[in-house]
Amino acid sequence: MRLRLLRRRLTVSAPRVSVRSAMPWPLRWVLCALLLGFSAALAVWAFEFGKDIAGLDRNAQQELEQLRREVRMLRTDLSEAQSVANTSDSLLIAERSAQAQLMMQIRQLQTDNEVLRSDLGFFERLIPGSGNDTLSIRGLQAERLSETQLKWQVLMIQASKNAPDFKGALEVTFTGTLAGKPWSLRQAPAPQSVIIKGYLRMEGVVDVPAQVVVENVTAKILQGTSVRSMQSFNL
C-alpha cells in the first residue's frame, strides 16, 4: 500500500503542486518603483553635485549674462545704425530735390538771360540815329531755325519826340535761289497793317523749301503806295 502511494507520487499521475511566494505582486511592484525613483533621485543629485564641484553651472550663468549684455549692445548699435541710415536717406533725398530745383533755376536764369540780351539789343536800337527821317527801320534780323523754317524780326521807330501815331503797312520779302534759279517769298500774302506809337517790334516765322538758299531779307514800311523806310539784311 505504501509502495503504491509512493509510486503514485513519483509518476505523472501524481497530484500537482504549486509554489506561491510569501510577498504579493502589487507590493513587489511598489517596492520596485520606489527603488527606481530613489536611484533616479540619487543620480540627479550626483550630477548636480558634480556640476557644483566642477563650477560648470556658475560659468554657464556668467556666460549667459555676458551674452545677454552683448545682445542688448548689438541691438542698441543696430538701432543707432538704422537711425543714421534713415537720416542719411532723408538728407540724400533733400539734397537731390535741392539740386533739381537748382538746375531748374539755372535753366530759368539762362532763359531770362537770353531774353534780357534780346531786349537789350532791342532797346539799343531805339536810340535815335543821325538823320532827318522821323520813321525808320532800325532792327531787321533773320535766322534759320531749321531747313524749312526762317525767323524774322523788325524794329520800327519814330526818331522825333511827340510824333503822331503812324499808320501804314509792313512788307517783309525773302530772296535767294532754289535749284539754281531766283526765288522770293513774302512773310504774308499782303502787307501787314501797323500802327507805330514811338516804336513797334514785329516778328514771325515763315516756311521755306528745304533746298532753298535764302540770301537776303528786305523790310519796307509802306504808306499807301509810297515806301517810307526800307532796310535789307544779308544772311
Backbone hydrogen bonds in HBPLUS format (Angstrom, degrees):
<---DONOR---> <-ACCEPTOR-->    atom                        ^
c    i                          cat <-CA-CA->   ^        H-A-AA   ^      H-
h    n   atom  resd res      DA  || num        DHA   H-A  angle D-A-AA Bond
n    s   type  num  typ     dist DA aas  dist angle  dist       angle   num
A0005-LEU N   A0001-MET O   3.13 MM   4  6.47 158.2  2.18 147.5 152.9     1
A0006-LEU N   A0002-ARG O   2.94 MM   4  6.19 155.9  2.00 149.2 155.9     2
A0007-ARG N   A0003-LEU O   2.92 MM   4  6.12 161.8  1.96 149.5 154.4     3
A0008-ARG N   A0004-ARG O   2.87 MM   4  6.05 153.2  1.95 145.8 153.7     4
A0009-ARG N   A0005-LEU O   3.09 MM   4  6.27 147.5  2.20 140.6 148.5     5
A0010-LEU N   A0006-LEU O   3.04 MM   4  6.29 142.8  2.19 143.7 154.0     6
A0011-THR N   A0007-ARG O   3.01 MM   4  6.05 128.7  2.29 145.4 156.2     7
A0014-ALA N   A0011-THR O   3.03 MM   3  5.51 152.8  2.11 113.5 116.7     8
A0028-ARG N   A0024-PRO O   3.23 MM   4  6.56 144.9  2.36 137.1 147.1     9
A0028-ARG N   A0025-TRP O   2.99 MM   3  4.91 115.6  2.42  94.1 110.8    10
A0029-TRP N   A0025-TRP O   2.97 MM   4  6.30 157.1  2.03 159.8 164.7    11
A0030-VAL N   A0026-PRO O   3.03 MM   4  6.28 157.1  2.08 148.2 154.3    12
A0031-LEU N   A0027-LEU O   3.01 MM   4  6.23 159.3  2.05 146.6 152.0    13
A0032-CYS N   A0028-ARG O   2.88 MM   4  6.19 154.9  1.94 149.2 156.4    14
A0033-ALA N   A0029-TRP O   2.92 MM   4  6.12 158.5  1.96 148.5 153.9    15
A0034-LEU N   A0030-VAL O   2.96 MM   4  6.20 160.7  2.00 150.3 155.7    16
A0035-LEU N   A0031-LEU O   2.92 MM   4  6.11 152.8  2.00 143.6 151.4    17
A0036-LEU N   A0032-CYS O   2.90 MM   4  6.17 159.4  1.94 150.7 155.6    18
A0037-GLY N   A0033-ALA O   2.91 MM   4  6.09 162.8  1.94 151.6 156.5    19
A0038-PHE N   A0034-LEU O   2.94 MM   4  6.05 159.0  1.98 145.5 151.5    20
A0039-SER N   A0035-LEU O   2.97 MM   4  6.19 153.8  2.04 144.0 151.4    21
A0040-ALA N   A0036-LEU O   2.90 MM   4  6.18 158.4  1.95 150.6 156.1    22
A0041-ALA N   A0037-GLY O   2.90 MM   4  6.11 165.6  1.92 152.8 156.7    23
A0042-LEU N   A0038-PHE O   2.93 MM   4  6.06 152.8  2.01 142.9 150.9    24
A0043-ALA N   A0039-SER O   2.89 MM   4  6.16 149.2  1.98 144.5 153.0    25
A0044-VAL N   A0040-ALA O   2.92 MM   4  6.21 161.9  1.95 155.4 159.4    26
A0045-TRP N   A0041-ALA O   2.93 MM   4  6.08 162.9  1.96 147.1 152.4    27
A0046-ALA N   A0042-LEU O   2.95 MM   4  6.10 153.6  2.02 141.7 149.1    28
A0047-PHE N   A0043-ALA O   2.90 MM   4  6.18 151.1  1.98 145.6 153.6    29
A0048-GLU N   A0044-VAL O   2.93 MM   4  6.19 171.5  1.93 160.9 161.7    30
A0049-PHE N   A0045-TRP O   2.87 MM   4  5.92 157.2  1.92 145.7 153.1    31
A0050-GLY N   A0046-ALA O   2.86 MM   4  5.98 147.6  1.97 138.8 147.7    32
A0051-LYS N   A0047-PHE O   2.96 MM   4  6.31 152.7  2.03 148.0 155.2    33
A0052-ASP N   A0048-GLU O   2.95 MM   4  6.24 160.3  1.99 150.5 155.7    34
A0053-ILE N   A0049-PHE O   2.96 MM   4  6.19 155.6  2.02 144.4 151.3    35
A0054-ALA N   A0050-GLY O   2.92 MM   4  6.14 158.4  1.96 148.1 154.0    36
A0055-GLY N   A0051-LYS O   2.81 MM   4  5.85 128.0  2.08 143.5 157.0    37
A0056-LEU N   A0051-LYS O   3.24 MM   5  5.38 139.4  2.41 142.5 146.6    38
A0059-ASN N   A0055-GLY O   3.34 MM   4  6.48 161.7  2.37 143.2 147.9    39
A0060-ALA N   A0056-LEU O   2.98 MM   4  6.16 155.7  2.04 149.7 156.7    40
A0061-GLN N   A0057-ASP O   3.05 MM   4  6.28 156.3  2.11 147.4 153.1    41
A0062-GLN N   A0058-ARG O   3.05 MM   4  6.31 159.2  2.09 147.2 152.9    42
A0063-GLU N   A0059-ASN O   2.86 MM   4  6.06 163.1  1.89 151.3 156.2    43
A0064-LEU N   A0060-ALA O   2.87 MM   4  6.00 153.5  1.94 144.6 152.4    44
A0065-GLU N   A0061-GLN O   2.96 MM   4  6.22 159.1  2.01 149.0 153.9    45
A0066-GLN N   A0062-GLN O   2.90 MM   4  6.13 158.2  1.95 149.2 155.7    46
A0067-LEU N   A0063-GLU O   2.85 MM   4  6.06 158.5  1.89 149.1 154.8    47
A0068-ARG N   A0064-LEU O   2.94 MM   4  6.17 153.1  2.01 145.0 152.6    48
A0069-ARG N   A0065-GLU O   2.95 MM   4  6.24 155.7  2.01 148.7 154.7    49
A0070-GLU N   A0066-GLN O   2.94 MM   4  6.23 160.1  1.98 150.0 155.7    50
A0071-VAL N   A0067-LEU O   2.88 MM   4  6.09 152.7  1.96 146.6 154.2    51
A0072-ARG N   A0068-ARG O   2.99 MM   4  6.26 157.4  2.04 146.9 152.6    52
A0073-MET N   A0069-ARG O   2.91 MM   4  6.20 158.0  1.96 150.5 156.8    53
A0074-LEU N   A0070-GLU O   2.83 MM   4  6.05 158.0  1.88 148.2 154.5    54
A0075-ARG N   A0071-VAL O   2.90 MM   4  6.11 154.5  1.96 147.5 154.6    55
A0076-THR N   A0072-ARG O   2.97 MM   4  6.21 153.3  2.05 144.8 152.1    56
A0077-ASP N   A0073-MET O   2.86 MM   4  6.17 161.7  1.90 151.9 156.8    57
A0078-LEU N   A0074-LEU O   2.83 MM   4  5.99 154.5  1.89 145.7 153.2    58
A0079-SER N   A0075-ARG O   2.90 MM   4  6.12 156.7  1.96 145.2 151.3    59
A0080-GLU N   A0076-THR O   2.95 MM   4  6.23 160.2  1.99 150.6 155.9    60
A0081-ALA N   A0077-ASP O   2.85 MM   4  6.04 156.6  1.90 146.6 153.6    61
A0082-GLN N   A0078-LEU O   2.87 MM   4  6.09 157.9  1.92 149.4 155.3    62
A0083-SER N   A0079-SER O   2.94 MM   4  6.17 152.5  2.02 144.1 152.0    63
A0084-VAL N   A0080-GLU O   2.90 MM   4  6.17 158.6  1.94 150.0 155.5    64
A0085-ALA N   A0081-ALA O   2.84 MM   4  6.06 156.8  1.90 147.3 154.3    65
A0086-ASN N   A0082-GLN O   2.86 MM   4  6.06 159.4  1.90 148.0 153.4    66
A0087-THR N   A0083-SER O   2.92 MM   4  6.15 156.7  1.98 145.8 152.6    67
A0088-SER N   A0084-VAL O   2.82 MM   4  6.05 154.2  1.88 147.2 154.7    68
A0089-ASP N   A0085-ALA O   2.87 MM   4  6.14 157.5  1.92 149.7 155.6    69
A0090-SER N   A0086-ASN O   2.96 MM   4  6.20 158.2  2.01 146.5 152.5    70
A0091-LEU N   A0087-THR O   2.88 MM   4  6.14 160.2  1.92 149.4 155.0    71
A0092-LEU N   A0088-SER O   2.81 MM   4  6.00 154.4  1.88 147.8 155.4    72
A0093-ILE N   A0089-ASP O   2.90 MM   4  6.12 160.9  1.93 150.7 155.4    73
A0094-ALA N   A0090-SER O   2.90 MM   4  6.12 163.0  1.93 148.9 154.1    74
A0095-GLU N   A0091-LEU O   2.79 MM   4  5.96 153.0  1.86 145.0 153.0    75
A0096-ARG N   A0092-LEU O   2.89 MM   4  6.11 156.7  1.94 148.9 154.8    76
A0097-SER N   A0093-ILE O   2.91 MM   4  6.15 158.3  1.95 149.7 156.0    77
A0098-ALA N   A0094-ALA O   2.85 MM   4  6.09 160.5  1.89 148.3 153.9    78
A0099-GLN N   A0095-GLU O   2.82 MM   4  5.99 151.8  1.90 143.8 152.2    79
A0100-ALA N   A0096-ARG O   2.87 MM   4  6.11 154.6  1.94 146.9 153.5    80
A0101-GLN N   A0097-SER O   2.93 MM   4  6.20 161.1  1.97 151.0 156.0    81
A0102-LEU N   A0098-ALA O   2.85 MM   4  6.03 151.3  1.93 142.9 151.6    82
A0103-MET N   A0099-GLN O   2.91 MM   4  6.17 153.4  1.98 146.7 153.3    83
A0104-MET N   A0100-ALA O   2.99 MM   4  6.27 154.6  2.05 146.5 153.5    84
A0105-GLN N   A0101-GLN O   2.88 MM   4  6.17 156.0  1.94 147.6 154.3    85
A0106-ILE N   A0102-LEU O   2.85 MM   4  6.11 151.1  1.94 146.4 154.6    86
A0107-ARG N   A0103-MET O   2.93 MM   4  6.21 161.8  1.97 149.7 153.9    87
A0108-GLN N   A0104-MET O   2.88 MM   4  6.12 155.3  1.94 146.4 154.0    88
A0109-LEU N   A0105-GLN O   2.80 MM   4  6.00 154.9  1.86 146.2 153.3    89
A0110-GLN N   A0106-ILE O   2.87 MM   4  6.14 150.9  1.95 146.9 155.1    90
A0111-THR N   A0107-ARG O   2.94 MM   4  6.23 155.2  2.00 145.9 152.5    91
A0112-ASP N   A0108-GLN O   2.82 MM   4  6.10 162.9  1.84 151.5 156.6    92
A0113-ASN N   A0109-LEU O   2.78 MM   4  5.93 148.4  1.88 142.3 151.6    93
A0114-GLU N   A0110-GLN O   3.00 MM   4  6.29 153.7  2.07 144.8 150.8    94
A0115-VAL N   A0111-THR O   2.97 MM   4  6.31 157.6  2.02 149.9 156.4    95
A0116-LEU N   A0112-ASP O   2.80 MM   4  6.04 157.7  1.85 149.5 155.8    96
A0117-ARG N   A0113-ASN O   2.89 MM   4  6.10 154.7  1.95 147.0 153.8    97
A0118-SER N   A0114-GLU O   2.95 MM   4  6.21 157.8  2.00 146.2 152.3    98
A0119-ASP N   A0115-VAL O   2.80 MM   4  6.09 159.1  1.84 150.5 156.9    99
A0120-LEU N   A0116-LEU O   2.74 MM   4  5.88 151.4  1.82 145.5 154.0   100
A0121-GLY N   A0117-ARG O   2.98 MM   4  6.23 164.1  2.00 149.5 152.8   101
A0122-PHE N   A0118-SER O   2.91 MM   4  6.13 147.2  2.02 140.9 151.1   102
A0123-PHE N   A0119-ASP O   2.82 MM   4  6.08 165.2  1.84 155.6 157.6   103
A0124-GLU N   A0120-LEU O   2.86 MM   4  6.03 146.7  1.97 146.6 156.4   104
A0125-ARG N   A0121-GLY O   3.23 MM   4  6.39 141.4  2.39 135.8 144.0   105
A0125-ARG N   A0122-PHE O   3.16 MM   3  5.35 128.9  2.44  97.3 110.0   106
A0126-LEU N   A0123-PHE O   3.03 MM   3  4.95 143.5  2.17  94.3 105.6   107
A0127-ILE N   A0124-GLU O   3.37 MM   3  5.82 162.0  2.40 107.2 112.2   108
A0159-ALA N   A0134-THR O   2.69 MM  25  4.81 133.2  1.91 124.1 137.0   109
A0136-SER N   A0157-ILE O   3.08 MM  21  5.78 161.5  2.11 164.6 169.3   110
A0157-ILE N   A0136-SER O   3.06 MM  21  5.78 162.2  2.09 163.1 168.6   111
A0138-ARG N   A0155-LEU O   2.96 MM  17  5.68 146.9  2.07 152.4 161.7   112
A0155-LEU N   A0139-GLY O   2.80 MM  16  4.63 124.5  2.11 118.7 133.5   113
A0141-GLN N   A0153-GLN O   2.88 MM  12  5.15 158.9  1.93 151.2 155.8   114
A0153-GLN N   A0141-GLN O   2.89 MM  12  5.15 147.3  2.00 150.1 146.6   115
A0143-GLU N   A0151-LYS O   2.87 MM   8  5.35 152.3  1.95 149.1 157.7   116
A0151-LYS N   A0143-GLU O   2.81 MM   8  5.35 166.9  1.83 171.5 168.6   117
A0145-LEU N   A0149-GLN O   3.10 MM   4  5.47 141.1  2.26 124.8 134.8   118
A0146-SER N   A0149-GLN O   3.41 MM   3  5.14 171.0  2.42 131.2 130.3   119
A0208-VAL N   A0148-THR O   2.98 MM  60  4.89 156.8  2.03 114.6 122.1   120
A0150-LEU N   A0206-VAL O   2.93 MM  56  5.37 153.5  2.00 155.0 162.2   121
A0206-VAL N   A0150-LEU O   2.88 MM  56  5.37 163.1  1.91 156.3 159.3   122
A0152-TRP N   A0204-GLY O   2.91 MM  52  5.56 165.4  1.93 158.5 162.8   123
A0204-GLY N   A0152-TRP O   3.08 MM  52  5.56 152.7  2.16 143.9 146.8   124
A0154-VAL N   A0202-MET O   2.77 MM  48  5.32 165.9  1.79 165.4 168.0   125
A0202-MET N   A0154-VAL O   2.90 MM  48  5.32 161.7  1.94 155.2 161.4   126
A0156-MET N   A0200-LEU O   2.82 MM  44  5.19 172.5  1.82 158.2 160.9   127
A0200-LEU N   A0156-MET O   2.74 MM  44  5.19 141.7  1.88 153.8 162.3   128
A0158-GLN N   A0198-GLY O   2.89 MM  40  5.30 153.3  1.96 154.4 149.8   129
A0166-PHE N   A0196-ILE O   3.04 MM  30  5.01 163.5  2.07 141.7 143.1   130
A0196-ILE N   A0166-PHE O   2.80 MM  30  5.01 151.2  1.89 144.2 151.4   131
A0168-GLY N   A0194-VAL O   3.04 MM  26  5.44 166.9  2.06 152.2 156.4   132
A0194-VAL N   A0168-GLY O   2.94 MM  26  5.44 162.9  1.97 126.7 129.2   133
A0169-ALA N   A0222-LEU O   2.87 MM  53  5.03 147.5  1.98 145.0 149.4   134
A0222-LEU N   A0169-ALA O   2.78 MM  53  5.03 164.6  1.80 147.8 152.2   135
A0170-LEU N   A0192-GLN O   2.65 MM  22  5.11 150.7  1.74 144.3 154.0   136
A0192-GLN N   A0170-LEU O   2.86 MM  22  5.11 147.6  1.97 156.0 148.3   137
A0171-GLU N   A0220-LYS O   2.94 MM  49  5.18 158.4  1.99 149.8 154.9   138
A0220-LYS N   A0171-GLU O   2.82 MM  49  5.18 150.0  1.91 146.9 156.8   139
A0187-GLN N   A0172-VAL O   3.03 MM  15  5.64 150.2  2.12 154.5 157.8   140
A0173-THR N   A0218-THR O   2.78 MM  45  5.19 163.6  1.81 154.9 160.4   141
A0218-THR N   A0173-THR O   2.86 MM  45  5.19 164.6  1.88 154.3 159.5   142
A0174-PHE N   A0185-LEU O   2.65 MM  11  5.04 166.2  1.67 161.0 165.8   143
A0185-LEU N   A0174-PHE O   2.72 MM  11  5.04 140.7  1.87 145.8 153.8   144
A0175-THR N   A0216-ASN O   2.96 MM  41  5.33 166.2  1.98 154.0 156.1   145
A0215-GLU N   A0175-THR O   2.90 MM  40  6.04 155.8  1.96 140.8 148.9   146
A0216-ASN N   A0175-THR O   3.15 MM  41  5.33 166.4  2.17 147.3 146.4   147
A0176-GLY N   A0183-TRP O   2.81 MM   7  5.09 146.9  1.92 150.8 149.0   148
A0183-TRP N   A0176-GLY O   2.79 MM   7  5.09 144.7  1.92 142.1 135.6   149
A0177-THR N   A0213-VAL O   2.98 MM  36  5.28 151.2  2.06 139.1 145.9   150
A0213-VAL N   A0177-THR O   2.83 MM  36  5.28 167.7  1.84 164.1 168.1   151
A0178-LEU N   A0181-LYS O   2.78 MM   3  5.24 155.2  1.84 149.5 157.5   152
A0181-LYS N   A0178-LEU O   3.10 MM   3  5.24 160.2  2.14 106.3 112.6   153
A0212-VAL N   A0209-PRO O   3.31 MM   3  5.42 158.7  2.36 103.9 110.2   154
A0235-LEU N   A0215-GLU O   3.06 MM  20  5.28 154.9  2.13 122.6 130.4   155
A0217-VAL N   A0233-PHE O   2.74 MM  16  5.05 148.9  1.83 145.5 156.2   156
A0233-PHE N   A0217-VAL O   2.67 MM  16  5.05 145.4  1.79 151.2 161.6   157
A0219-ALA N   A0231-GLN O   2.85 MM  12  5.46 168.2  1.86 166.1 169.1   158
A0231-GLN N   A0219-ALA O   2.98 MM  12  5.46 153.6  2.05 151.5 158.6   159
A0221-ILE N   A0229-SER O   2.80 MM   8  5.14 160.9  1.83 153.3 155.2   160
A0228-ARG N   A0221-ILE O   2.73 MM   7  5.49 151.6  1.81 161.1 170.2   161
A0223-GLN N   A0226-SER O   2.93 MM   3  5.47 163.6  1.96 158.8 163.7   162
A0226-SER N   A0223-GLN O   3.33 MM   3  5.47 152.0  2.41 126.1 121.5   163
